[in-house]
Amino acid sequence: MNVVLFGATRGIGRALARELAARGDRLFLIGRDLEDLARSARDLEIRVGAGSGPIGVARADLLEPERFGPALDAAWAALGRVDAVVLAAGLFATQDALEADRALARRLLEADFSGSVLFCEEARERLLAQGGGKLCVLSSVAGERGRKPVVLYGAAKGGLTRYLEGLDHRFHARGLRVITVKPGFVRTSMTEGLPEPPFAADPEPVARLVVRALDRGTPVVYVTPIWRWVMLVVRHLPRAVLRRVGF
Ligand SMILES: NC(=O)c1ccc[n+]([C@@H]2O[C@H](COP(=O)([O-])OP(=O)(O)OC[C@H]3O[C@@H](n4cnc5c(N)ncnc54)[C@H](OP(=O)(O)O)[C@@H]3O)[C@@H](O)[C@H]2O)c1
């Protein structure tokens, strides 16, 4: 597959890039720091050997939507046809930090909702223009219900999840395959220092599950799968119960 990956410098995105590169997929990386991107590209090239050619990179920041189009155009120019666009970039902060810092809250809401949605709009336009393709986005289980520890982050991810569902309905018949990934707690730089809940996972097995969903075009995937059942219960908890518990 020819895959464009936004957010491969750390965490789940990096594990995903390694997994895809290892099996011979051609990659193009988008991120906000060109030096970091070049380092990531070199690391991947070394892992897969020189045979697959250099990995292209382009700069874009989730907070600068005007960069999305040119970055994706560069990806299309480098890869020719694009089979999948993956958005693994995202921002997290604790609810306390977000309540204390309105500018941080604004950045998070922009990165995880409007920036992410606008990036997907640019990607789906290009995928549809070539007759279809896959759009895979990392949302979160945090968007399933309004909950005390993730009021703002959860709202952004919940909005993103809803947008992706609508996109799937609207463009499925024209060949767009939307894959919404809902991770639970994954041990990455994003969660460093946070108390670890049950079912915490490492990025590598999560990345393998995302690759499988990408191959199959699974519309919604919980990683790891236990979260599907946890969230089934959480989605059905009465509001009065959810208000009382800290979860
Ligand atoms: N880890 C979890 O427990 C968990 C759970 C549920 C959902 N998720 C979601 O999964 C995705 C990946 O998370 P992760 O754990 O891999 O996080 P991570 O290790 O913190 O990596 C985040 C990635 O996003 C990029 N990024 C952050 N802000 C950006 C911006 N404004 N513009 C462009 N790129 C930006 C980072 O680039 P730099 O290297 O330049 O900073 C990095 O590549 C996120 O959408 C996150 O919300 C994670």
The ligand as a Gaussian input file, in Angstrom:
#p B3LYP/6-31G(d) Opt

LIG

0 1
 N       -1.860000       7.215000      24.065000
 C       -3.112000       7.008000      24.384000
 O       -3.422000       6.476000      25.480000
 C       -4.226000       7.371000      23.441000
 C       -5.528000       6.990000      23.778000
 C       -6.583000       7.329000      22.943000
 C       -6.337000       8.028000      21.783000
 N       -5.062000       8.396000      21.464000
 C       -4.878000       9.172000      20.235000
 O       -3.929000       8.524000      19.399000
 C       -3.199000       9.517000      18.663000
 C       -1.709000       9.289000      18.878000
 O       -1.424000       9.413000      20.260000
 P       -0.019000       8.981000      20.879000
 O       -0.279000       8.362000      22.179000
 O        0.784000       8.275000      19.859000
 O        0.600000      10.448000      21.152000
 P        2.104000      10.978000      21.190000
 O        3.062000       9.892000      21.521000
 O        2.053000      12.190000      22.064000
 O        2.330000      11.437000      19.675000
 C        1.541000      12.460000      19.190000
 C        1.905000      12.742000      17.747000
 O        1.089000      13.840000      17.335000
 C        1.936000      14.870000      16.856000
 N        1.366000      16.191000      17.146000
 C        0.989000      16.690000      18.350000
 N        0.510000      17.946000      18.192000
 C        0.600000      18.228000      16.869000
 C        0.282000      19.359000      16.080000
 N       -0.235000      20.490000      16.616000
 N        0.501000      19.300000      14.761000
 C        1.017000      18.186000      14.184000
 N        1.358000      17.093000      14.875000
 C        1.145000      17.111000      16.205000
 C        3.260000      14.675000      17.565000
 O        4.278000      15.323000      16.817000
 P        5.604000      15.926000      17.536000
 O        6.565000      14.770000      17.657000
 O        6.020000      16.981000      16.592000
 O        5.184000      16.447000      18.878000
 C        3.345000      13.154000      17.563000
 O        3.817000      12.669000      16.320000
 C       -3.711000      10.873000      19.158000
 O       -4.723000      11.335000      18.303000
 C       -4.319000      10.548000      20.506000
 O       -5.309000      11.477000      20.874000
 C       -4.003000       8.083000      22.258000

